Structures are given as structure tokens and as C-alpha cells.
Amino acid sequence: MLKKILIGVLIFIIGVIVGALLVYFCRNMMLAIPPKVVDYNKESQKRIEEENQRLKEKKQLPANMMSVNTSGELSKDTQNEIEAINKKREQSIKETLEQAEKVLNIMRKYKNKELEDFYKLVGTRDLTKVDVEYAPKFNKIVFDMYRYSNITKEEKAILKEYLADGLDSYNYQTNPKLLEEIEKELNIK
């Protein structure tokens, strides 16, 4: 019995010694590997140089982009150009919304089931908030409605104009099959 206890104690002591040696060697191994020294000054210097270069490029705008007078204000010509662009943009948005509203009225008139499902899916009746993901589906619904036989010629003309206006837009590029169908139906090349 005493012999078994001594053998157990001896194995325990040998285990502790081997463990201590492993810890000692592992520590020395860790110290032998030199740590990677990062020179933060060089890194930050590179970033500063890149930022300065970007700012210099930004300052060198083409002469026709904008002209600023000495007091730091935009010149009268530039202000007029900006106002003209803003007016064009607002007019374009207004026309698009009017056209879209006409389309929606036609679809509401015929109680298009897909349109109702579309609104539930998108969660809005405001076309300006329609997600880009769902816009191609809306165009598909409009196209199906265009092919619907019970609508009047005036309504068909409105839908045709709506479909033809945006043929180069992103909505159709996500669905090239729909684009082909529309071009074929409307005889557009």
C-alpha cells in the first residue's frame, strides 16, 4: 500500500517538473520570436500625404465646374446655372410624379389585384418612396395592364408613354426579359 502511494507521489512530482519545464521552454520560445514593430509614424505620415494629395486634387476643379469670386461666394453665372439645374430637376420630378399618378389612377380604376398586392408588399402609396428592389415589379404590373384589353385608347397611350419614358432606367436593366417584351410590344428599337 505504501509502495503504491509513493509511486503515485513520484508520478505527481515528475508531472509537476515536466509541466514546469514545458512552461519555461514555451516562455523562452515566445521571447525568442521578436514582436512585430509597427512604426506608427510612417503609417500616419502615409495617410497624411494621401489626404493632402486628395485635397489638392479636389481644389483643382476644372474652370467650368464652378467659379468663385474673391470673397468666397459663387459668381452670379454659377448661381444662375445652379438655379436652372434645380428648376429642371424639380420640373422633371413633378412631371414624373404626375405621369405616375395617371398610371396609378388607371390601375385603381380597374382595381388591379396585383397593384394592391404590390402596395402591401412595398407598404406605401407614395411612388417617391418605392424601393428600387420593387420598382421592376411595378413596371411589370404596368406592362401587364397595358396589354389588358378592356382599357381605353387614352389610357393605353398614358401607359405606353410611362413605359417608353424609362426604358434606359435601372428598373429595366434589372429585368432584361421585361425590357425585351416592352420593346417588342411597343415596336421600339
C-alpha positions, 0 to 999 in steps of 0.5 A: 500500500505504501509502495503504491502511494509513493509511486503515485507521489513520484508520478505527481512530482515528475508531472509537476517538473515536466509541466514546469519545464514545458512552461519555461521552454514555451516562455523562452520560445515566445521571447525568442520570436521578436514582436512585430514593430509597427512604426506608427509614424510612417503609417500616419505620415502615409495617410497624411500625404494621401489626404493632402494629395486628395485635397489638392486634387479636389481644389483643382476643379476644372474652370467650368465646374464652378467659379468663385469670386474673391470673397468666397461666394459663387459668381452670379453665372454659377448661381444662375446655372445652379438655379436652372439645374434645380428648376429642371430637376424639380420640373422633371420630378413633378412631371414624373410624379404626375405621369405616375399618378395617371398610371396609378389612377388607371390601375385603381380604376380597374382595381388591379389585384396585383397593384394592391398586392404590390402596395402591401408588399412595398407598404406605401402609396407614395411612388417617391418612396418605392424601393428600387428592389420593387420598382421592376415589379411595378413596371411589370404590373404596368406592362401587364395592364397595358396589354389588358384589353378592356382599357381605353385608347387614352389610357393605353397611350398614358401607359405606353408613354410611362413605359417608353419614358424609362426604358434606359432606367435601372428598373429595366436593366434589372429585368432584361426579359421585361425590357425585351417584351416592352420593346417588342410590344411597343415596336421600339428599337 
